[in-house]
Amino acid sequence: MSDTTHANPDVYYVPHGTKWPIVGSFGLLFTLGGAALWLNEHPAGEVSMLLGIAIILFMVFGWFGTVIRESVAGAYNKQVDTSFRMGMMWFIFSEVMFFAAFFGALFYARALSVPWIGGEGDGALTNFFLWKGYAPAWPTNGPGSIGGAFETIPAWGVPLLNTLILLTSGVTITIAHHALRAGKRTQLMIFLGLTILLGCTFLYFQAHEYMEAYGQLNLTLGSGVYGSTFFMLTGFHGLHVTLGTVMLIVIWLRCAKGHFDRDHHFGFEAVAWYWHFVDVVWLGLFLFVYVL
Amino acid sequence: MANTAAHADDHAHDDHDHKPEGFLDRWLFTTNHKDIGTLYLIFAFTMAVIGAAMSVVIRTELMSPGLQHVQPYFFNQMTTLHALVMIFGAVMPAFVGLANWMIPLQIGAPDMALPRMNNWSFWIMPFAFLMLLGTLFMPGGGPAGGWTMYPPLALQGGASVAFMVFAVHMMGISSIMGAINIIATILNMRAPGVDLLKMPLFTWTWLITAFLLIAVMPVLAGAVTMLLTDKFFGTSFFNAAGGGDPVMFQHIFWFFGHPEVYIMILPAFGIVSEIIPTFSRKPLFGYQAMVYAVASIAFLSFIVWAHHMFTVGMPLGGELFFMYSTMLIAIPTGVKVFNWVSTMWKGSMTFETPMLWAIGFVILFTIGGFSGLMLAIVPADFQYHDTYFVVAHFHYVLVTGAIFSIIAAIYYWWPKWTGRMVNETWGKFHFWWTMVFVNLTFFPQHFLGLAGMPRRIPDYNVAFADWNFISSIGAFGMFLTPFMMIAIFAVSKKSGVKATQRPWEGAHGLEWEVPSPAPHHTFTTPPVIKPGMLAHGDVSH
């Protein structure tokens, strides 16, 4: 951050009094409590969930709005900026570990539990007494054929296309970043816009793929451990791409309003980091879920 | 919004005590690390009393063989919730509360790095526990499958399953945000001169603990999400008929669970490493070795998880690997224990209340460490697994370990927080009372476990009756201690002797360079570090 802002660079900005966190807590309570009621088939569940989501959106608008206004007003010095950066980095690390749990489940099922059910290693008696005649394979929906026979989505069609789309979007957002640093606002708007379009295209193909899986391939969330790992991994990834796209749109609108300058654009960078993160997760997905 | 920025500048010149007026402004909307720390500590204390009440139900039922007071299903809810409440509601928030209070004071920071998020980290917790404890009043009651939530048993609960999963998600969000804040604070907010290897041990242990939290809380979130989809959305993660494996849950859970154990003990190590040098009037022996030992323990915590499940059926290679890696932990832990003892060696020791709790910690935690080493041995663990020996082991490390250190920390820093001293006689009475009854409660459980009494069962063979009776007497004695604590600290707050800036003669570190009680805002601008101000790195005192 440059010296042209109003901030006293020696003083770390500590905000005083904030109502957004408690609003967010009520939002979480209504959303998750409502979801739990809904899962238990309680009539109040859906209403509570929708109310909760509305409260959370209200909180997000209010909280981020406050932070953006403070940032534009120059309340944040260099040190505050570093805190934000660290916050975002460690948040992304926590997201990596969240995906690691599901990748771990995939690897465990493929490398250990499916072969064991099929009689490998110490599993000979398990196979003989419980799952006689089951030969381990991947993909599988297990010895009980949970969810019925299904087909898988070939890697070299839409998934490959989606890989190329996401990789390209990683390039376009980098070009946009360079444009921002060089002060070329038009180029910034165009390439950031392209990134958003690529994100939307990815999501469109992903939705299309899901519909095909459910409609024609009988590949569902209930298709044994293959369907479970496939849809949980790609589904959570898709949610993150959706969130990332929304974040990109917010950043695009902020750029359109003239926010961010060459040296001071942490909001942009945070979203770019996040976008690269969903990109890298996809590469892992493409390799371990589709190709191998 | 220029107003906000102008407001910020106003506060920049505010170095006097300036608390917000009005109850909601002070506590609900607060961004002040000290007030948020206080909220965490009050919340943790409340949860500890609720958890203790549940343990009284358990020990009342177990006082004599046969079923007499509660139904087995309710007993199972008590064991499950006692664990969840104590771990996620009492011990973890208490440590976060101490971190909030002390880390900015120890490193010379004006507040936590992200003060608004700090407020949210706390204010999620009461809502999470509202959901979790609310299940007790629902049809089917609370979760009863054990705090480890193993499928398929845990999935057979009633309405509680979804509420438990979402409560765990909320606790996870809170912990992750709290941990991010602590890391950003420690790495970014240190006053010039407070180098990493001059930081107090409490701050160091919290840096590493926060890393563990960010690494493993998301894994727990993933694990319980899979439980949820297995129950409600037809997935087969833990269903062998679909190619999954219930044992897989145990692996994922304990990949979280073992680092979680150290999340609850590393800050305790930090606290004890602050208190022992103060009352030994010597610098901490082997400061750098202590830091590296904590880091080694944290690293090892990621590769030992399956020692919680030796009897589940694992390839021999796995059992051997997890046995040896677990035993390795004894080395850095031994370094710590020996360094605490060496710090006391030839020191000018005095035994004020915080020091008594710290020494109690060293002795009793070591007992828990040794029983842990016994459990690490695979062939022996086949005998001990799921017996009261395990219960004795983890209560020694968690009650006489973690909770002793939390109480020690409260006695140690209370004068800094409130500006009042605690009555030493009553503090010592509190300690000795606890010392007697905690051992009465948990030591006999070693014998019960070795004799074969299983855990989590409301009835038992008459052969176990005597030690169970003694253990229950101990638990009832223990249940008086939180109320004793309230009385002791309430009296101190009201009429305790005024504390000086450095109430303990041998105390070093930046927290003792500000007045007692610490003003609402401290170190608005970074302090200038003079020789002798820090406890570590320059040993000029």
Boltz contact constraints between the chains, C-beta under 6 A:
constraints:
  - contact:
      token1: [A, 6]
      token2: [B, 5]
      max_distance: 6.0
  - contact:
      token1: [A, 8]
      token2: [B, 12]
      max_distance: 6.0
  - contact:
      token1: [A, 11]
      token2: [B, 12]
      max_distance: 6.0
  - contact:
      token1: [A, 12]
      token2: [B, 110]
      max_distance: 6.0
  - contact:
      token1: [A, 13]
      token2: [B, 8]
      max_distance: 6.0
  - contact:
      token1: [A, 14]
      token2: [B, 110]
      max_distance: 6.0
  - contact:
      token1: [A, 14]
      token2: [B, 111]
      max_distance: 6.0
  - contact:
      token1: [A, 14]
      token2: [B, 115]
      max_distance: 6.0
  - contact:
      token1: [A, 15]
      token2: [B, 31]
      max_distance: 6.0
  - contact:
      token1: [A, 15]
      token2: [B, 115]
      max_distance: 6.0
  - contact:
      token1: [A, 15]
      token2: [B, 116]
      max_distance: 6.0
  - contact:
      token1: [A, 17]
      token2: [B, 25]
      max_distance: 6.0
  - contact:
      token1: [A, 17]
      token2: [B, 29]
      max_distance: 6.0
  - contact:
      token1: [A, 18]
      token2: [B, 29]
      max_distance: 6.0
  - contact:
      token1: [A, 18]
      token2: [B, 31]
      max_distance: 6.0
  - contact:
      token1: [A, 18]
      token2: [B, 116]
      max_distance: 6.0
  - contact:
      token1: [A, 18]
      token2: [B, 119]
      max_distance: 6.0
  - contact:
      token1: [A, 19]
      token2: [B, 29]
      max_distance: 6.0
  - contact:
      token1: [A, 21]
      token2: [B, 119]
      max_distance: 6.0
  - contact:
      token1: [A, 21]
      token2: [B, 120]
      max_distance: 6.0
  - contact:
      token1: [A, 21]
      token2: [B, 123]
      max_distance: 6.0
  - contact:
      token1: [A, 22]
      token2: [B, 28]
      max_distance: 6.0
  - contact:
      token1: [A, 22]
      token2: [B, 123]
      max_distance: 6.0
  - contact:
      token1: [A, 24]
      token2: [B, 120]
      max_distance: 6.0
  - contact:
      token1: [A, 25]
      token2: [B, 123]
      max_distance: 6.0
  - contact:
      token1: [A, 25]
      token2: [B, 124]
      max_distance: 6.0
  - contact:
      token1: [A, 25]
      token2: [B, 127]
      max_distance: 6.0
  - contact:
      token1: [A, 28]
      token2: [B, 170]
      max_distance: 6.0
  - contact:
      token1: [A, 29]
      token2: [B, 127]
      max_distance: 6.0
  - contact:
      token1: [A, 32]
      token2: [B, 166]
      max_distance: 6.0
  - contact:
      token1: [A, 33]
      token2: [B, 131]
      max_distance: 6.0
  - contact:
      token1: [A, 36]
      token2: [B, 162]
      max_distance: 6.0
  - contact:
      token1: [A, 36]
      token2: [B, 163]
      max_distance: 6.0
  - contact:
      token1: [A, 36]
      token2: [B, 166]
      max_distance: 6.0
  - contact:
      token1: [A, 39]
      token2: [B, 162]
      max_distance: 6.0
  - contact:
      token1: [A, 39]
      token2: [B, 232]
      max_distance: 6.0
  - contact:
      token1: [A, 40]
      token2: [B, 159]
      max_distance: 6.0
  - contact:
      token1: [A, 69]
      token2: [B, 1]
      max_distance: 6.0
  - contact:
      token1: [A, 70]
      token2: [B, 4]
      max_distance: 6.0
  - contact:
      token1: [A, 73]
      token2: [B, 1]
      max_distance: 6.0
  - contact:
      token1: [A, 73]
      token2: [B, 2]
      max_distance: 6.0
  - contact:
      token1: [A, 73]
      token2: [B, 5]
      max_distance: 6.0
  - contact:
      token1: [A, 74]
      token2: [B, 5]
      max_distance: 6.0
  - contact:
      token1: [A, 75]
      token2: [B, 5]
      max_distance: 6.0
  - contact:
      token1: [A, 75]
      token2: [B, 8]
      max_distance: 6.0
  - contact:
      token1: [A, 82]
      token2: [B, 188]
      max_distance: 6.0
  - contact:
      token1: [A, 83]
      token2: [B, 113]
      max_distance: 6.0
  - contact:
      token1: [A, 83]
      token2: [B, 114]
      max_distance: 6.0
  - contact:
      token1: [A, 83]
      token2: [B, 184]
      max_distance: 6.0
  - contact:
      token1: [A, 83]
      token2: [B, 188]
      max_distance: 6.0
  - contact:
      token1: [A, 86]
      token2: [B, 184]
      max_distance: 6.0
  - contact:
      token1: [A, 86]
      token2: [B, 188]
      max_distance: 6.0
  - contact:
      token1: [A, 87]
      token2: [B, 114]
      max_distance: 6.0
  - contact:
      token1: [A, 87]
      token2: [B, 180]
      max_distance: 6.0
  - contact:
      token1: [A, 87]
      token2: [B, 184]
      max_distance: 6.0
  - contact:
      token1: [A, 90]
      token2: [B, 180]
      max_distance: 6.0
  - contact:
      token1: [A, 90]
      token2: [B, 183]
      max_distance: 6.0
  - contact:
      token1: [A, 90]
      token2: [B, 214]
      max_distance: 6.0
  - contact:
      token1: [A, 93]
      token2: [B, 214]
      max_distance: 6.0
  - contact:
      token1: [A, 94]
      token2: [B, 176]
      max_distance: 6.0
  - contact:
      token1: [A, 94]
      token2: [B, 214]
      max_distance: 6.0
  - contact:
      token1: [A, 94]
      token2: [B, 218]
      max_distance: 6.0
  - contact:
      token1: [A, 97]
      token2: [B, 215]
      max_distance: 6.0
  - contact:
      token1: [A, 97]
      token2: [B, 218]
      max_distance: 6.0
  - contact:
      token1: [A, 97]
      token2: [B, 219]
      max_distance: 6.0
  - contact:
      token1: [A, 98]
      token2: [B, 218]
      max_distance: 6.0
  - contact:
      token1: [A, 98]
      token2: [B, 222]
      max_distance: 6.0
  - contact:
      token1: [A, 101]
      token2: [B, 219]
      max_distance: 6.0
  - contact:
      token1: [A, 101]
      token2: [B, 222]
      max_distance: 6.0
  - contact:
      token1: [A, 101]
      token2: [B, 252]
      max_distance: 6.0
  - contact:
      token1: [A, 102]
      token2: [B, 222]
      max_distance: 6.0
  - contact:
      token1: [A, 105]
      token2: [B, 237]
      max_distance: 6.0
  - contact:
      token1: [A, 108]
      token2: [B, 248]
      max_distance: 6.0
  - contact:
      token1: [A, 113]
      token2: [B, 245]
      max_distance: 6.0
  - contact:
      token1: [A, 113]
      token2: [B, 248]
      max_distance: 6.0
  - contact:
      token1: [A, 114]
      token2: [B, 243]
      max_distance: 6.0
  - contact:
      token1: [A, 117]
      token2: [B, 240]
      max_distance: 6.0
  - contact:
      token1: [A, 140]
      token2: [B, 243]
      max_distance: 6.0
  - contact:
      token1: [A, 141]
      token2: [B, 242]
      max_distance: 6.0
  - contact:
      token1: [A, 142]
      token2: [B, 241]
      max_distance: 6.0
  - contact:
      token1: [A, 142]
      token2: [B, 242]
      max_distance: 6.0
  - contact:
      token1: [A, 142]
      token2: [B, 243]
      max_distance: 6.0
  - contact:
      token1: [A, 144]
      token2: [B, 241]
      max_distance: 6.0
  - contact:
      token1: [A, 146]
      token2: [B, 236]
      max_distance: 6.0
  - contact:
      token1: [A, 146]
      token2: [B, 241]
      max_distance: 6.0
  - contact:
      token1: [A, 146]
      token2: [B, 242]
      max_distance: 6.0
  - contact:
      token1: [A, 221]
      token2: [B, 233]
      max_distance: 6.0
  - contact:
      token1: [A, 221]
      token2: [B, 235]
      max_distance: 6.0
  - contact:
      token1: [A, 222]
      token2: [B, 234]
      max_distance: 6.0
  - contact:
      token1: [A, 224]
      token2: [B, 236]
      max_distance: 6.0
  - contact:
      token1: [A, 224]
      token2: [B, 242]
      max_distance: 6.0
  - contact:
      token1: [A, 224]
      token2: [B, 243]
      max_distance: 6.0
  - contact:
      token1: [A, 225]
      token2: [B, 236]
      max_distance: 6.0
  - contact:
      token1: [A, 225]
      token2: [B, 242]
      max_distance: 6.0
  - contact:
      token1: [A, 225]
      token2: [B, 243]
      max_distance: 6.0
  - contact:
      token1: [A, 225]
      token2: [B, 244]
      max_distance: 6.0
  - contact:
      token1: [A, 228]
      token2: [B, 235]
      max_distance: 6.0
  - contact:
      token1: [A, 228]
      token2: [B, 236]
      max_distance: 6.0
  - contact:
      token1: [A, 228]
      token2: [B, 237]
      max_distance: 6.0
